[in-house]
Amino acid sequence: MLKVFLAPLSLIVLLPANPPSLLGLPQEASRYLPKFKLPIPSRTKLKKAYLKQWYAPWMGMQTMEDLDKVFWIQETLHEPGYDKHLQPYTNAKLQEILADMDIAHYPSVGIRAVVIADANVRAVPTDAPYYLKDGYPFDRWQNSMIFAGTPVLITHYNKAKTYAHIQSSFVFGWVRLDKLAAVSSKQVQTFLHFRHYLTPTRDKIPLANRGVAHMGEIFIKVPHHFRQVYTYAKDTEGFVKLIPTPLHSPHFTPFPRPFTQRAMAVVIDTMLGQPYGWGGADQKRDCSAFTRDSFASFGILLPRNSLAQVRYANNMVDLSHLPPRKKEAYIIRHATPFATILWLKGHIMLYLGVKHHRAIVAHNVWSVLVSKNNTYNIKKAAITTLDIGYKNAKHPPAFSLLARILGMSDLYRYALKLPNKF
């Protein structure tokens, strides 16, 4: 999750309006496409790898055992925090939430299920927010947004039986029980026998009777029916019902898409300018959701947080020892445009290429420091340099994006080297 900001929100809101010229770059990813084309990685291999990971919660996924990891949020239940009205939580209220988690009886079940409607994944079994001094939008109890159709393993319930603790292929946490349906063994086999999937080529496409289709989402194509996909509901016994749903938009394509730089530019352009949303709140994206949804339609299923993403392909290059300009030179020389992710603590960015000898990235970011006492608010998905606010300074300050980059991972090379068997 994004932690690029280094100043409290109370300071940010008192700053003058940001000068629009600070970004200073064309906000269309296609403007940065390299002249050369790369070989296209195997779509068959990418699809197999993606679906194996996607369906892992139904295929013998082990229940997480480390209570400190599963319930990592417990520390907030012992610290002062603020509710949606910016009133401090009482200790009694925090202890009530902690008791409702029923940690002593975890894990209490092991049920295969599917998300039937887009849902929030929460760190605690409540929709109430928890803010520290930085305030909105940083709800520390908001973990992620999870799409309808995502396979999950239910491992536990809260005492009130309003939430289930789930594990998915990329995130774990609490999901409202009315957003989930059980999946029988027979239904699991039905899902596994589907062969064709579709993915959107634009973001937030309206669907008949079921919200919107998001960039990075996949849909099972109804066999032998033109332009129909399955959406989901729950039957009277709590099991999933598959509902054939017509697609009224032309903006869908077979999954996975060919992994090309031009196709990635199209994906990025559909999300640029969209507002920032911590942990997927209000169906918006933060930095890691932006990166994850950028790669998903190509058959690369990244995990939830930025550190896990840069480690995903097992090819992370450690850049922490390099001074800023040498770090940038290494990135420019070795990174694959539109396929390499750059990581700093709490933040992730997608490398696009070079303009005026500076590395260019796309990311969804709340704000960055441009001096020790001045924060530049971006609050959206944008294309920036790595030294935003410092122009061509020979030595960008230690709190700059460039100076804080710790590693990079090339997902194009990962895709090229996928094995034949999984």
C-alpha positions as CSV (number, residue, x, y, z in Angstrom):
1,M,0.0,0.0,0.0
2,L,1.1,3.5,-0.7
3,K,3.2,5.3,1.9
4,V,5.1,7.8,-0.3
5,F,3.7,10.7,1.7
6,L,5.9,11.7,4.6
7,A,3.8,14.5,6.1
8,P,0.6,14.5,8.2
9,L,-2.6,15.2,6.3
10,S,-3.2,18.3,8.5
11,L,-0.2,19.8,6.8
12,I,-1.2,18.7,3.3
13,V,-4.6,20.4,3.4
14,L,-3.1,23.7,4.4
15,L,-0.8,23.9,1.5
16,P,-1.5,26.1,-1.5
17,A,-3.0,24.6,-4.6
18,N,-0.5,22.5,-6.6
19,P,0.9,24.2,-9.7
20,P,-0.3,22.1,-12.7
21,S,3.1,22.4,-14.4
22,L,4.9,20.3,-11.8
23,L,4.1,17.0,-13.5
24,G,5.2,18.5,-16.8
25,L,4.7,15.4,-18.9
26,P,2.2,14.2,-21.4
27,Q,-0.3,12.0,-19.6
28,E,-0.8,9.4,-22.3
29,A,1.3,6.2,-21.9
30,S,1.3,5.6,-25.7
31,R,3.5,8.7,-26.0
32,Y,6.4,6.8,-24.4
33,L,6.3,3.6,-26.4
34,P,9.8,2.5,-27.6
35,K,10.5,2.1,-31.3
36,F,11.5,-1.5,-31.0
37,K,9.1,-4.4,-30.5
38,L,9.8,-7.4,-28.3
39,P,8.9,-11.1,-28.9
40,I,5.5,-11.9,-27.4
41,P,5.6,-14.4,-24.4
42,S,3.5,-17.5,-24.7
43,R,-0.1,-16.7,-23.9
44,T,-0.8,-20.4,-23.2
45,K,1.9,-20.5,-20.5
46,L,0.7,-17.3,-18.9
47,K,-2.9,-18.5,-18.8
48,K,-2.0,-21.8,-17.2
49,A,0.2,-20.1,-14.6
50,Y,-2.5,-17.5,-13.8
51,L,-5.4,-20.0,-13.5
52,K,-3.3,-22.4,-11.3
53,Q,-2.7,-19.5,-8.9
54,W,-6.3,-18.2,-9.3
55,Y,-7.9,-21.5,-8.3
56,A,-5.4,-22.4,-5.6
57,P,-7.8,-21.6,-2.8
58,W,-9.9,-24.6,-4.0
59,M,-7.0,-26.9,-4.8
60,G,-5.5,-27.7,-1.4
61,M,-4.4,-24.3,-0.3
62,Q,-3.1,-24.6,3.3
63,T,-4.8,-22.5,6.0
64,M,-2.5,-19.8,7.3
65,E,-1.3,-20.8,10.8
66,D,0.8,-17.8,12.0
67,L,-1.7,-15.8,14.1
68,D,0.6,-12.8,14.1
69,K,0.5,-12.7,10.3
70,V,-3.2,-13.6,9.9
71,F,-4.3,-11.0,12.5
72,W,-1.5,-8.5,11.9
73,I,-3.9,-5.6,12.5
74,Q,-4.2,-6.3,16.2
75,E,-1.7,-3.5,17.1
76,T,-4.3,-0.9,16.0
77,L,-6.7,-2.3,18.5
78,H,-4.4,-1.2,21.3
79,E,-3.6,2.3,19.9
80,P,-5.5,5.5,19.7
81,G,-7.3,5.9,16.4
82,Y,-10.2,7.9,14.9
83,D,-13.5,7.0,13.4
84,K,-15.2,8.5,10.3
85,H,-16.2,11.6,12.3
86,L,-12.6,12.0,13.5
87,Q,-13.7,11.1,17.0
88,P,-11.2,8.9,18.9
89,Y,-12.2,5.3,19.3
90,T,-12.7,4.2,22.9
91,N,-10.8,1.3,24.3
92,A,-14.0,-0.5,24.9
93,K,-15.0,-0.2,21.2
94,L,-11.6,-1.5,20.1
95,Q,-11.8,-4.4,22.5
96,E,-15.3,-5.2,21.2
97,I,-14.0,-5.5,17.7
98,L,-11.1,-7.6,18.9
99,A,-13.4,-10.0,20.8
100,D,-15.7,-10.3,17.7
101,M,-12.7,-11.7,15.7
102,D,-12.8,-14.8,17.9
103,I,-9.1,-15.3,17.4
104,A,-9.0,-18.1,20.0
105,H,-11.0,-20.4,17.8
106,Y,-9.2,-19.6,14.5
107,P,-9.2,-21.5,12.2
108,S,-12.8,-22.7,12.7
109,V,-13.8,-23.8,9.1
110,G,-12.3,-24.7,5.7
111,I,-14.9,-23.9,3.1
112,R,-14.4,-23.3,-0.6
113,A,-16.3,-20.3,-1.8
114,V,-16.5,-17.6,-4.4
115,V,-17.0,-13.8,-4.2
116,I,-20.4,-13.1,-5.8
117,A,-20.1,-9.3,-5.8
118,D,-17.2,-6.8,-5.7
119,A,-16.3,-6.5,-2.0
120,N,-13.8,-4.9,0.4
121,V,-11.3,-7.1,2.1
122,R,-11.0,-5.7,5.6
123,A,-8.4,-6.2,8.3
124,V,-11.1,-6.4,10.9
125,P,-14.8,-7.6,10.7
126,T,-16.3,-4.1,10.3
127,D,-16.8,-1.5,7.6
128,A,-16.0,1.3,10.1
129,P,-12.8,3.1,9.2
130,Y,-9.7,3.6,11.4
131,Y,-7.6,6.7,10.8
132,L,-4.4,7.9,12.5
133,K,-3.2,11.5,12.4
134,D,-2.8,11.4,8.6
135,G,-6.6,11.0,8.2
136,Y,-8.5,10.4,5.1
137,P,-8.1,8.4,2.8
138,F,-5.8,6.2,4.9
139,D,-8.2,3.8,6.6
140,R,-5.8,1.3,8.2
141,W,-8.6,-1.3,8.4
142,Q,-9.1,-1.3,4.6
143,N,-6.9,-3.9,2.9
144,S,-8.1,-4.4,-0.6
145,M,-10.9,-4.6,-3.1
146,I,-11.7,-8.1,-4.4
147,F,-13.6,-8.7,-7.7
148,A,-16.7,-10.9,-8.1
149,G,-15.8,-14.3,-9.3
150,T,-12.6,-14.6,-7.2
151,P,-12.1,-18.1,-5.7
152,V,-11.5,-18.0,-1.9
153,L,-11.1,-20.3,1.0
154,I,-13.2,-19.4,4.1
155,T,-11.1,-20.2,7.2
156,H,-13.1,-18.5,10.0
157,Y,-16.1,-16.4,11.0
158,N,-16.5,-13.5,13.4
159,K,-18.8,-14.2,16.4
160,A,-21.6,-12.1,14.9
161,K,-21.5,-14.3,11.7
162,T,-21.5,-11.2,9.5
163,Y,-18.0,-11.6,8.1
164,A,-15.8,-14.5,7.0
165,H,-12.0,-14.5,7.0
166,I,-10.9,-15.6,3.6
167,Q,-7.7,-16.5,1.7
168,S,-7.5,-15.8,-2.0
169,S,-4.7,-16.0,-4.6
170,F,-3.5,-12.6,-3.8
171,V,-4.9,-11.3,-0.5
172,F,-6.5,-12.4,2.8
173,G,-8.8,-10.8,5.3
174,W,-12.4,-10.2,6.3
175,V,-15.2,-10.1,3.7
176,R,-18.9,-9.6,4.4
177,L,-20.7,-12.9,4.4
178,D,-23.4,-11.7,2.0
179,K,-20.7,-11.2,-0.6
180,L,-19.7,-14.9,-0.6
181,A,-21.3,-18.2,-1.8
182,A,-20.1,-21.7,-1.0
183,V,-18.8,-23.9,-3.9
184,S,-19.5,-27.6,-3.8
185,S,-17.0,-30.2,-5.0
186,K,-19.0,-30.8,-8.1
187,Q,-19.2,-27.0,-8.8
188,V,-15.4,-26.8,-8.4
189,Q,-15.0,-29.3,-11.2
190,T,-17.4,-27.4,-13.3
191,F,-15.3,-24.2,-12.9
192,L,-12.1,-26.1,-13.6
193,H,-13.5,-27.4,-16.9
194,F,-14.2,-23.9,-18.3
195,R,-11.6,-23.1,-21.0
196,H,-12.4,-19.7,-22.3
197,Y,-12.2,-16.3,-20.4
198,L,-12.7,-12.7,-21.4
199,T,-11.1,-9.6,-19.9
200,P,-12.1,-5.9,-20.4
201,T,-10.1,-3.6,-22.6
202,R,-11.5,-0.5,-20.8
203,D,-12.1,0.2,-17.2
204,K,-15.5,0.3,-15.4
205,I,-17.7,-1.1,-18.2
206,P,-21.3,-1.4,-17.1
207,L,-22.6,-5.0,-16.8
208,A,-26.2,-6.1,-17.0
209,N,-27.5,-6.5,-13.5
210,R,-24.1,-6.6,-11.9
211,G,-22.1,-3.4,-11.4
212,V,-19.1,-2.8,-13.7
213,A,-16.3,-4.7,-15.2
214,H,-12.9,-3.5,-14.0
215,M,-9.5,-3.4,-15.8
216,G,-7.6,-6.5,-14.6
217,E,-10.8,-8.6,-14.0
218,I,-11.4,-11.9,-15.8
219,F,-14.8,-13.5,-16.8
220,I,-15.7,-17.0,-17.6
221,K,-17.1,-17.2,-21.1
222,V,-20.4,-19.1,-21.4
223,P,-19.6,-22.1,-23.6
224,H,-21.2,-22.1,-27.1
225,H,-22.8,-18.6,-26.5
226,F,-21.5,-15.5,-28.3
227,R,-20.6,-12.7,-26.0
228,Q,-22.0,-14.1,-22.7
229,V,-20.2,-14.5,-19.5
230,Y,-21.1,-15.8,-16.1
231,T,-21.9,-13.6,-13.1
232,Y,-22.9,-14.9,-9.7
233,A,-25.6,-15.2,-7.1
234,K,-26.3,-17.4,-4.1
235,D,-29.0,-20.0,-3.9
236,T,-31.3,-20.8,-1.0
237,E,-28.7,-23.2,0.4
238,G,-25.9,-20.8,0.3
239,F,-24.2,-22.2,-2.8
240,V,-23.2,-20.3,-5.9
241,K,-25.4,-19.9,-8.9
242,L,-23.9,-19.2,-12.3
243,I,-25.9,-16.6,-14.2
244,P,-25.3,-16.2,-18.0
245,T,-25.0,-12.5,-18.6
246,P,-24.9,-10.8,-22.0
247,L,-22.1,-8.3,-22.8
248,H,-23.5,-5.2,-24.3
249,S,-20.0,-3.6,-24.7
250,P,-17.5,-4.4,-27.5
251,H,-14.7,-3.7,-25.1
252,F,-13.8,-7.3,-24.1
253,T,-11.1,-9.5,-25.5
254,P,-10.0,-13.1,-24.9
255,F,-7.9,-13.7,-21.8
256,P,-5.0,-13.3,-21.6
257,R,-4.1,-10.5,-23.9
258,P,-0.9,-10.6,-25.9
259,F,1.8,-9.2,-23.6
260,T,3.1,-6.3,-25.7
261,Q,4.2,-2.9,-24.8
262,R,1.6,-1.3,-27.0
263,A,-1.2,-3.3,-25.3
264,M,0.2,-2.3,-21.9
265,A,0.1,1.3,-22.9
266,V,-3.6,0.9,-23.8
267,V,-4.3,-0.6,-20.4
268,I,-2.5,2.2,-18.5
269,D,-4.2,4.9,-20.5
270,T,-7.6,3.6,-19.4
271,M,-6.6,4.2,-15.7
272,L,-4.6,7.4,-15.9
273,G,-6.2,10.3,-14.2
274,Q,-8.4,8.1,-12.0
275,P,-8.5,9.2,-8.3
276,Y,-6.4,7.5,-5.7
277,G,-8.1,5.0,-3.3
278,W,-6.2,3.5,-0.4
279,G,-6.7,-0.2,-0.3
280,G,-9.2,-0.2,-3.1
281,A,-11.7,1.9,-1.1
282,D,-14.7,3.0,-3.1
283,Q,-13.5,0.8,-5.9
284,K,-10.6,3.1,-6.5
285,R,-6.9,2.0,-6.8
286,D,-3.8,2.7,-4.8
287,C,-0.3,2.1,-6.1
288,S,-0.2,-1.7,-5.9
289,A,-3.8,-2.2,-7.2
290,F,-2.8,0.0,-10.2
291,T,0.2,-2.3,-10.9
292,R,-1.7,-5.5,-10.2
293,D,-4.6,-4.5,-12.5
294,S,-2.2,-3.4,-15.2
295,F,-0.6,-6.9,-15.5
296,A,-3.6,-9.1,-14.7
297,S,-5.2,-9.1,-18.2
298,F,-1.9,-10.4,-19.6
299,G,-1.9,-13.4,-17.3
300,I,0.3,-12.2,-14.5
301,L,-1.4,-12.4,-11.1
302,L,0.5,-10.2,-8.7
303,P,0.0,-10.2,-5.0
304,R,-1.6,-7.4,-3.0
305,N,1.3,-5.4,-1.5
306,S,4.3,-3.7,-3.1
307,L,7.1,-5.7,-1.5
308,A,5.4,-9.0,-2.5
309,Q,5.0,-7.7,-6.0
310,V,8.6,-6.9,-6.5
311,R,9.6,-10.4,-5.1
312,Y,6.9,-12.2,-7.2
313,A,9.1,-13.1,-10.3
314,N,12.1,-14.0,-8.2
315,N,14.3,-11.7,-10.2
316,M,14.4,-8.6,-8.1
317,V,17.6,-6.5,-8.6
318,D,18.8,-4.7,-5.4
319,L,19.3,-1.0,-6.1
320,S,19.6,0.2,-2.5
321,H,23.4,0.6,-2.6
322,L,23.5,2.9,-5.6
323,P,23.4,6.7,-5.4
324,P,20.3,8.3,-7.1
325,R,21.6,9.2,-10.5
326,K,23.5,5.9,-10.9
327,K,20.3,4.1,-9.8
328,E,18.4,5.9,-12.5
329,A,21.1,5.1,-15.1
330,Y,20.9,1.5,-14.2
331,I,17.1,1.4,-14.5
332,I,17.3,3.1,-17.9
333,R,19.9,0.7,-19.2
334,H,18.4,-2.6,-17.9
335,A,14.7,-2.2,-17.3
336,T,12.1,-3.2,-19.9
337,P,9.8,-0.3,-20.7
338,F,6.1,-1.1,-19.8
339,A,7.1,-4.3,-18.0
340,T,9.5,-3.5,-15.2
341,I,8.2,-2.5,-11.7
342,L,10.2,-0.2,-9.4
343,W,9.8,-0.6,-5.7
344,L,10.5,1.6,-2.7
345,K,9.2,1.0,0.8
346,G,5.4,1.1,0.7
347,H,5.2,2.1,-3.0
348,I,5.4,0.5,-6.5
349,M,5.6,2.0,-10.0
350,L,5.7,0.8,-13.6
351,Y,8.7,1.9,-15.7
352,L,7.7,3.4,-19.1
353,G,11.0,4.5,-20.6
354,V,13.0,7.7,-21.0
355,K,12.2,11.3,-21.8
356,H,14.8,14.1,-21.8
357,H,17.3,11.6,-20.2
358,R,15.0,11.0,-17.2
359,A,13.3,7.7,-16.3
360,I,9.5,7.9,-16.6
361,V,7.0,5.9,-14.5
362,A,3.2,5.4,-14.2
363,H,1.8,5.0,-10.8
364,N,-1.2,5.8,-8.6
365,V,0.0,8.1,-5.9
366,W,-1.5,10.3,-3.2
367,S,1.4,12.8,-2.7
368,V,5.2,13.3,-2.8
369,L,7.5,15.5,-0.9
370,V,9.1,18.2,-3.0
371,S,10.9,19.8,0.0
372,K,11.3,19.1,3.6
373,N,8.2,21.2,4.4
374,N,6.2,21.0,1.1
375,T,4.1,18.2,-0.2
376,Y,2.9,18.0,-3.8
377,N,-0.6,16.4,-4.0
378,I,-1.2,14.1,-7.0
379,K,-4.1,12.0,-5.7
380,K,-4.5,10.0,-8.9
381,A,-2.9,7.7,-11.5
382,A,-0.3,9.7,-13.3
383,I,2.9,9.7,-15.3
384,T,5.8,11.3,-13.6
385,T,9.6,11.4,-13.4
386,L,11.4,9.7,-10.5
387,D,12.7,13.1,-9.3
388,I,9.4,15.0,-9.4
389,G,10.0,18.4,-7.8
390,Y,13.8,18.4,-8.3
391,K,14.1,18.9,-12.0
392,N,17.6,17.8,-13.0
393,A,19.2,18.1,-9.6
394,K,22.5,16.3,-9.6
395,H,21.8,14.9,-6.1
396,P,18.0,14.5,-5.5
397,P,17.3,14.6,-1.7
398,A,17.0,11.4,0.3
399,F,13.2,11.7,0.5
400,S,12.8,11.8,-3.3
401,L,11.2,8.9,-5.1
402,L,14.4,8.2,-7.0
403,A,16.6,8.2,-3.9
404,R,14.2,5.9,-2.1
405,I,14.0,3.2,-4.8
406,L,15.2,-0.1,-3.4
407,G,14.7,-2.6,-6.1
408,M,13.2,-3.5,-9.5
409,S,11.7,-6.6,-11.1
410,D,11.3,-7.3,-14.9
411,L,8.0,-9.1,-15.4
412,Y,8.6,-9.4,-19.2
413,R,11.6,-11.6,-18.5
414,Y,9.5,-13.6,-16.0
415,A,6.9,-14.2,-18.7
416,L,9.5,-15.3,-21.2
417,K,11.0,-17.9,-18.8
418,L,7.7,-19.6,-17.7
419,P,8.1,-23.4,-17.7
420,N,6.0,-25.6,-19.9
421,K,4.6,-27.5,-16.9
422,F,3.1,-26.1,-13.7
